[in-house]
Amino acid sequence: MTLRHAVLVALLGTEAAGYQLVKAFDVSVANFWASSPQQIYAELPKLEARGLIAGREVVQTNRPNKRVYTLTKAGRDEISNFIATASKPSIIRDDLVVKVFTTGDDARDDAQIASELDQRATECQARADLFTQILRSMLGDRTELEYLQNEQRIGPYLTCRRGQLFEQDNARYSRWTAEAIRARLRGQTIPGIPLSDPRSSISEATPLPNVTSHG
C-alpha cells in the first residue's frame, strides 16, 4: 500500500480540501496509515495529474480560495485494483519494545524503561478514548450490531474500531509491562496481565462485543 491509496480511500463518497484530508487522516486514517500533512498535500497534485482525482477551485469571501478534490472513475478503479492485490504482512518496528528486550540487564535502565512505558500507556489510552468518542458519534442511538447490519458504508467504523482496539491493547501492554518491571525491581510478585480492558466497550451502559466476535 502507498500513500496514494490511503488518500484515494479517504475521498470515497466525499469532496474535500487538503486541510480536510489532513484532519481525516489525523482522526481516522492515521490508525492504519500515518502520514504527515506535508506528504498529503504533496500527493494531491500528483493524483490529479494522473486523473485519479479531480480538483476544482472554490471562491471564498474574506478567505483564501480553496481547491477541493473528488474521486474520479479512474481513481475508484485504482482502489479496486489495489483491493485485488494481495496485502503484505504487517511489520512491527517499535523502538520502545527494543528497549524492553533489554529488561533485566541493568536495573537503572529498567527503571527508565518502566517510566517510558507509563508515558506510552497514557498516550495510547488518550488515542483510544478519542476513537471511542468517534465510534459513539457514528452509532448514535444504535447498537454496534444494528449499525453494522444496516449502515451502507461500514468501512470507516470498522477501521476506527480497529484503531480503538489497537491503542487499548498497546496501553494495556505498556501498563502491565511497566508494573512487571517495577515489581521485579522491588522484589514483589509480578501481576498477571489483564485479558481485557473494561474501557474497550463503546457504550459504558451496554458493553459491546469486539468486532472479531461478529465472524
N, C-alpha and C positions, 0 to 999 in steps of 0.2 A: 504494500500500500504506500502511496505517496501523498504528499500534501494536496496534490491535485484532486485526488478522490475525496479527501476529507472536506475540501471546500465545496465540491460538487454536491455531496450528500447534504451539506449544511444548507444548500439552496433549494433542496427539494420542497416543492409546494409553496415557495415564498419568494419575495423580492426583497433584496437587502443591499444597503450601502456597506462600504468597507468596515466602518466602525461598528455596524450592527453584526457583521460576521465575526468581528473580533470579540464582541460581547457574547455571541452564541458559543464561540469556542471556549470562552472563559468559564461559562456556566454549564455547558453540556458536552460539547465535542471534546473538550480537553481531557475528559475522563477516559478517552480511548485514543486520542491523538493530540499531543501537546505541540503547539507551535506559537512562536512569538508574533505580536501584531505586525512587525516589520515583514516577516515571512508571508503572512496572509495578504497584506497589501501588495507585496511584490508579485504574488501568484495571480492576482486578479487580471491584470493586463495580459498576462501570458495565456490565461484561459480564454479571454475574449479574442485574442489574436488567432487562437486555434478554432474559434467558433463553438466552443463548448459552453460559453455563457454569452449573454447579450447585455450590453450596458446602455443606459440612457441617462441623459443629463436632466436633473430636476432643479428648476429655478426656485430659489427660496428668498423670501423677503427679509431683509435685515440679517441675513445669514449667508454664508458662502454657499454657492450651488453645490450639489452633491451628485455623485454618479451611483446609480443603483443597478443591481445586476439580477438577472433571472437565468434559469437553466434553459438551454436550448435542447432541441431533439437530439442533436449530436452529443450534447452533454449527458442526456439521460441514457443514450446508447452506450456512452463510455462507462457509466455506472453499471449497466447490465454486463458489459464485457468484464469489468472488474469483479463483479459478483461471480461470474462464470470461471474466474481464475482461482486456482487453489490457493488458500491462505497459507502463509508461512507460520511456523510455530512461534509462539510468543517467546521473547528473550528478556530475562531479568538482569538488569545491571543496577545494583544498588550499593553505593559506596558505604552506607551505614551497615549493611549486612556484612560487607567485607570486614568492617571493624569488629562486628560481633563475632566473626570467625576467630578472632584472636583472644576471646574471653578465656580467662584462666591463666594467661601467660604472665601478666603483670597487674597487680591489684590497683595500682594508680590509674592505669589505662582503663581497667574495668569500671571504675567509678565514673570516669569521663564518658565512657560509652553509655552507661546507665542514664546519665544526665541528658545525653543527646537523644536517647530513646524516649525519655519523657517529653522532650520538645516535639519529636516526631509524632508521638501519640496525640498530643494536643492539636497539632496542625491537621492530622488526618481526621480526627473527630470533628473539627470545625468544617472541613470539606464535606464529610459525611452528613453533618447536620444541614448544610446548605442543600445537598442533593435531596434530603428528606423533605425539606420545605418545598422544593420544586415538584417532587413527586406528589405531595399532598395537594398542591395547586392544580396539578393535572387531573387528579382523581375527583376533586370537588366533593360531592356527596355520594359518590360511587365507591364500591369496594374495589380492590385491586382486580379480583376475578371478573367483576362486571365490566370494568374498564377494558381489560384485555380481550374480553369476549365480544364487545360491541363497538369499540373505537376503531375507526378505519385505519389510521396510521399509529401503530403501537411502537414503532422503532425508537422514537425519542424517549418514550417511557422506559423501554427495556434497557437501553444503553445508560440512561440515568440511574436505573436500579442497579445495574452492574457497577457503576461508579460508587453508589452508596455502599454496596456490599464490600467492594474492594477497599474503600477507605476505612470502613468499620473493621474489617479484618486486619488491615495494617495497624490501626490504632490498638486493637486488642492484642495483637502480637507484640507490639512495641511496649505496651504497658506491662504485659506479663514478663517479657524478657528483661526489662529493667528491674522488676521485682525479684526475678530469679537471681540476677547478678548480685543485687544488694543482699539478698538472703544468704548467698554463699559468702559474701564478704563479712557478714555478721555471724556466720556460723549457725544460721537459722534454717528451718525447714523450707524448702522451695515450694511455693504454692502451685497447685495444678493449674494448667491453662484452661480458661473457661471455654466450653464448647460453642457457646453462642453469646451474642451481645444483646441484652434486653432492649437496647436502643435501635436494633435492626428493624423493628416494625415501623411502618409509616404512620399508622394510627395508634396513638397511645391507648385509646379506649378499646379498640378492637385490633389486636395484633394480627398481622397478615402473614401468610406463608411466604417463604422465599420464592423467587421466580422459578428456581430449579424444581420446586415441588409441583409445578404445573405440567411437567412432562416435556 
